[in-house]
Amino acid sequence: MNEPDHYRVLGVSPQAPKADIQAAYRRRLRETHPDRGGDEDEFHLVQGAWETLSHPGLRREYDLLRFGRRAARRYGKAAAKPSHRKVRGWNVAPAPAPAAQAFSTEGALVAVPWHARLRLTRPVHRPSVWTAAAAFAALAAVWVFCGLGYLGQALAADGWLFLALAIPVTIAVAIIVLVQTSRALRRRPDTAPNPPTGRLVIAFLFAAAVIWVAGLATPWGWALGVYMLTGTALAWTVKRLRYTLALRRSVGGALRQFNAFGPAGTRPKADRSTGKLLREVLTNLPAARLFVALPVDMETRVPHAIVCGDRIALLCAPVGRESFDVDSVDLPEAVKALDAALPDANVQGWVLWPTLPETARAGETEAVHDVAVAQAAADIGLWLAAAGSVYDLPVLQSLRMRLAAVPAPRTGDRTPAVRS
């Protein structure tokens, strides 16, 4: 590990409770503070050790990475969480450019490939960091403006009672908002924050009551009401901004480097026709990403899944290669399970047949399709392209966490993921 030994920095044992760690942190803080003659680098090490060991999730990850099985036995089921595992990424090589035809095609009927009908645009990320930053900046500006306006109205008023009540109210609301915002900055952005619906309803009722009591034509009533509303929503915009930045750091870098992902230590295979299909779709859809051995539950996995925007195409053979692979019989249940687990995504399944069966399978649904693998690229590619050239980062993050939940096998298999 590149991180220092946080326990040694604070002078505590790895089994120390949080109270002992906090006491050691305060003691070491006094010893290393630059204003008291301490070393500045050591002071920063103490701060970093406290930030890691004071957060239960960060401490669990740190212990699992540093102490391995000993920490896993101590944490029990928490060690099975995917935050400490890795995801394997690689690039699926695009298909080589076709050789130039030796004969003239002028006046002949030439088949137009499916990807010639696509409008290729530069992929963008969603949710947008700029949108979250603009919402935070606008809300903060309105909050400050309304707070100063309300305080100015109070200072300009003649009644001393109004002034005596206005200043404490303004300061109290500012302190509450700043405390909530500082807590939002300290929390780890693991999931998308939910809007504070209950608090917003209470703030809205309070604002409506203040405006009604003060009168619709009174400026200080509107200033106080909007001041309360924007202050209530300000902490949520900070959480949203941190969440979008965390997505860009954790998922965005992997997207720029790789176009395929799988569980750590595994390299699933694909036959020649399926490999050609995967390369064709990934080459012609800039925002498409491949997930191999995607777990549906702890016992079954989807051999290949292509994601583009909020659409996920699950691909499987009529009969699975491995015992845990999803096949034509299990695919409808896999589509339902992933659709329920990813409510923001549109999931459909495709059974890749060497030759299409003469009769449709029993129980076929609208979300599961039978298609010949030689002609499947057009159907799957056009369906995925309808989502646009967009990276849906929350969907991609959820799929990567599913891959990270798969324990890494101890094997030296390094066979290629897609054979040509």
Solvent accessible surface area in square Angstrom, and as a share of the most:
residue,aa,sasa,rsa
1,M,108,0.48
2,N,162,0.83
3,E,76,0.34
4,P,54,0.34
5,D,42,0.22
6,H,7,0.03
7,Y,4,0.02
8,R,197,0.72
9,V,22,0.13
10,L,0,0.00
11,G,56,0.54
12,V,31,0.18
13,S,58,0.38
14,P,37,0.23
15,Q,123,0.55
16,A,10,0.08
17,P,78,0.49
18,K,110,0.46
19,A,73,0.57
20,D,72,0.38
21,I,0,0.00
22,Q,60,0.27
23,A,62,0.48
24,A,6,0.05
25,Y,27,0.10
26,R,133,0.49
27,R,98,0.36
28,R,39,0.14
29,L,43,0.21
30,R,129,0.47
31,E,91,0.41
32,T,4,0.03
33,H,60,0.27
34,P,56,0.35
35,D,125,0.65
36,R,168,0.61
37,G,73,0.70
38,G,22,0.21
39,D,80,0.42
40,E,101,0.45
41,D,102,0.53
42,E,60,0.27
43,F,29,0.12
44,H,104,0.47
45,L,79,0.39
46,V,0,0.00
47,Q,53,0.24
48,G,27,0.26
49,A,0,0.00
50,W,50,0.17
51,E,112,0.50
52,T,21,0.12
53,L,3,0.02
54,S,24,0.15
55,H,54,0.24
56,P,104,0.65
57,G,15,0.14
58,L,55,0.27
59,R,35,0.13
60,R,33,0.12
61,E,23,0.10
62,Y,5,0.02
63,D,0,0.00
64,L,15,0.07
65,L,96,0.48
66,R,80,0.29
67,F,40,0.17
68,G,34,0.32
69,R,168,0.61
70,R,150,0.55
71,A,0,0.00
72,A,36,0.28
73,R,177,0.65
74,R,102,0.37
75,Y,59,0.22
76,G,43,0.41
77,K,189,0.80
78,A,27,0.21
79,A,11,0.09
80,A,66,0.51
81,K,107,0.45
82,P,32,0.20
83,S,42,0.27
84,H,37,0.17
85,R,78,0.28
86,K,152,0.65
87,V,35,0.20
88,R,81,0.29
89,G,15,0.14
90,W,23,0.08
91,N,94,0.48
92,V,12,0.07
93,A,71,0.55
94,P,88,0.55
95,A,51,0.39
96,P,123,0.77
97,A,95,0.73
98,P,128,0.81
99,A,96,0.75
100,A,103,0.80
101,Q,116,0.51
102,A,114,0.88
103,F,141,0.59
104,S,93,0.60
105,T,52,0.30
106,E,164,0.73
107,G,87,0.84
108,A,60,0.47
109,L,188,0.94
110,V,91,0.52
111,A,95,0.74
112,V,102,0.59
113,P,64,0.40
114,W,13,0.05
115,H,56,0.25
116,A,62,0.48
117,R,157,0.57
118,L,34,0.17
119,R,213,0.78
120,L,105,0.52
121,T,68,0.39
122,R,212,0.77
123,P,33,0.21
124,V,86,0.49
125,H,38,0.17
126,R,108,0.39
127,P,19,0.12
128,S,42,0.27
129,V,25,0.14
130,W,206,0.72
131,T,92,0.54
132,A,10,0.07
133,A,34,0.26
134,A,63,0.49
135,A,49,0.38
136,F,65,0.27
137,A,58,0.45
138,A,58,0.45
139,L,41,0.20
140,A,23,0.18
141,A,62,0.48
142,V,63,0.36
143,W,23,0.08
144,V,72,0.41
145,F,154,0.64
146,C,15,0.09
147,G,5,0.05
148,L,117,0.58
149,G,31,0.30
150,Y,7,0.03
151,L,47,0.24
152,G,35,0.34
153,Q,75,0.33
154,A,0,0.00
155,L,110,0.55
156,A,85,0.66
157,A,40,0.31
158,D,150,0.78
159,G,39,0.37
160,W,194,0.68
161,L,104,0.51
162,F,52,0.22
163,L,55,0.27
164,A,51,0.40
165,L,109,0.54
166,A,0,0.00
167,I,62,0.31
168,P,75,0.47
169,V,55,0.31
170,T,13,0.08
171,I,93,0.47
172,A,47,0.36
173,V,18,0.10
174,A,24,0.19
175,I,96,0.49
176,I,106,0.54
177,V,9,0.05
178,L,107,0.53
179,V,62,0.35
180,Q,48,0.21
181,T,19,0.11
182,S,42,0.27
183,R,109,0.40
184,A,2,0.02
185,L,97,0.48
186,R,170,0.62
187,R,136,0.50
188,R,91,0.33
189,P,32,0.20
190,D,88,0.45
191,T,107,0.62
192,A,45,0.35
193,P,25,0.16
194,N,131,0.67
195,P,76,0.48
196,P,28,0.17
197,T,92,0.53
198,G,48,0.46
199,R,134,0.49
200,L,55,0.28
201,V,79,0.46
202,I,122,0.62
203,A,6,0.04
204,F,122,0.51
205,L,110,0.55
206,F,85,0.36
207,A,4,0.03
208,A,46,0.36
209,A,54,0.42
210,V,19,0.11
211,I,20,0.10
212,W,200,0.70
213,V,124,0.71
214,A,20,0.16
215,G,27,0.26
216,L,122,0.61
217,A,103,0.80
218,T,31,0.18
219,P,81,0.51
220,W,65,0.23
221,G,0,0.00
222,W,121,0.42
223,A,16,0.13
224,L,10,0.05
225,G,1,0.01
226,V,48,0.28
227,Y,6,0.02
228,M,42,0.19
229,L,51,0.25
230,T,12,0.07
231,G,5,0.05
232,T,30,0.17
233,A,17,0.13
234,L,9,0.04
235,A,10,0.08
236,W,70,0.24
237,T,8,0.05
238,V,7,0.04
239,K,64,0.27
240,R,69,0.25
241,L,34,0.17
242,R,58,0.21
243,Y,14,0.05
244,T,1,0.00
245,L,70,0.35
246,A,18,0.14
247,L,4,0.02
248,R,80,0.29
249,R,165,0.60
250,S,56,0.36
251,V,0,0.00
252,G,0,0.00
253,G,27,0.26
254,A,17,0.13
255,L,2,0.01
256,R,166,0.61
257,Q,116,0.52
258,F,52,0.22
259,N,28,0.14
260,A,0,0.00
261,F,2,0.01
262,G,0,0.00
263,P,0,0.00
264,A,20,0.15
265,G,30,0.29
266,T,24,0.14
267,R,46,0.17
268,P,31,0.19
269,K,77,0.33
270,A,3,0.02
271,D,65,0.34
272,R,173,0.63
273,S,47,0.31
274,T,15,0.08
275,G,0,0.00
276,K,129,0.55
277,L,5,0.02
278,L,0,0.00
279,R,33,0.12
280,E,44,0.20
281,V,0,0.00
282,L,17,0.08
283,T,71,0.41
284,N,27,0.14
285,L,8,0.04
286,P,48,0.30
287,A,3,0.02
288,A,0,0.00
289,R,25,0.09
290,L,0,0.00
291,F,0,0.00
292,V,1,0.01
293,A,8,0.06
294,L,0,0.00
295,P,13,0.08
296,V,18,0.10
297,D,78,0.40
298,M,160,0.72
299,E,140,0.63
300,T,38,0.22
301,R,51,0.19
302,V,0,0.00
303,P,22,0.14
304,H,12,0.05
305,A,0,0.00
306,I,0,0.00
307,V,2,0.01
308,C,2,0.01
309,G,3,0.03
310,D,45,0.23
311,R,54,0.20
312,I,0,0.00
313,A,0,0.00
314,L,0,0.00
315,L,0,0.00
316,C,4,0.02
317,A,42,0.32
318,P,25,0.16
319,V,118,0.68
320,G,20,0.19
321,R,149,0.55
322,E,99,0.45
323,S,120,0.77
324,F,76,0.32
325,D,22,0.11
326,V,1,0.01
327,D,32,0.17
328,S,11,0.07
329,V,120,0.69
330,D,57,0.30
331,L,0,0.00
332,P,24,0.15
333,E,112,0.50
334,A,4,0.03
335,V,7,0.04
336,K,124,0.52
337,A,43,0.33
338,L,1,0.00
339,D,64,0.33
340,A,83,0.64
341,A,48,0.37
342,L,12,0.06
343,P,114,0.72
344,D,111,0.57
345,A,11,0.08
346,N,61,0.31
347,V,5,0.03
348,Q,33,0.15
349,G,0,0.00
350,W,16,0.06
351,V,0,0.00
352,L,11,0.06
353,W,46,0.16
354,P,103,0.65
355,T,108,0.63
356,L,94,0.47
357,P,51,0.32
358,E,182,0.81
359,T,110,0.64
360,A,79,0.61
361,R,45,0.16
362,A,104,0.81
363,G,62,0.60
364,E,71,0.32
365,T,62,0.36
366,E,161,0.72
367,A,31,0.24
368,V,2,0.01
369,H,53,0.24
370,D,33,0.17
371,V,11,0.06
372,A,14,0.11
373,V,18,0.10
374,A,81,0.63
375,Q,118,0.53
376,A,0,0.00
377,A,8,0.06
378,A,32,0.25
379,D,72,0.37
380,I,0,0.00
381,G,0,0.00
382,L,62,0.31
383,W,39,0.14
384,L,0,0.00
385,A,25,0.19
386,A,71,0.55
387,A,27,0.21
388,G,30,0.29
389,S,21,0.14
390,V,31,0.18
391,Y,19,0.07
392,D,11,0.06
393,L,0,0.00
394,P,37,0.23
395,V,4,0.02
396,L,4,0.02
397,Q,43,0.19
398,S,41,0.26
399,L,0,0.00
400,R,46,0.17
401,M,76,0.34
402,R,58,0.21
403,L,0,0.00
404,A,4,0.03
405,A,33,0.26
406,V,11,0.06
407,P,72,0.46
408,A,58,0.45
409,P,59,0.37
410,R,212,0.77
411,T,78,0.45
412,G,70,0.68
413,D,64,0.33
414,R,195,0.71
415,T,35,0.20
416,P,68,0.43
417,A,3,0.02
418,V,23,0.13
419,R,117,0.43
420,S,90,0.58
